[in-house]
């Protein structure tokens, strides 16, 4: 009983090569398909990020413009108030120059009244 190992048939080798080639093709197809899917996903992510960045920049510009506008309006209101205060002060000076005795009497009366109010 001497069994000898016989070499594989040439057809078995061909089948192995055919199957190996099919595995290679399937692998290549799977990798190519995955690359396409990943590339599409990356393009979509990039587009979404660019869109979001544009929205944030637009919002920041609008906020900056609004802040500048509010600052300008605040400065204008301050300037108007200061102008009115200057006019009032000039009128008060003129009144004191024209009527010094009455001005002192008014100042004493207002001082006395404030003293009474603040003591309570």
Secondary structure, DSSP 8 states (H G I E B T S, - for coil): ---------HHHHHHHHHHHHHHHHHHHHHHHHHHHHHHHHHHHHHHHHHHHHHHHHHHHHHHHHHHHHHHHHHHHHHHHHHHHHHHHHHHHHHHHHH-HHHHHHHHHHHHHHHHHHHH-
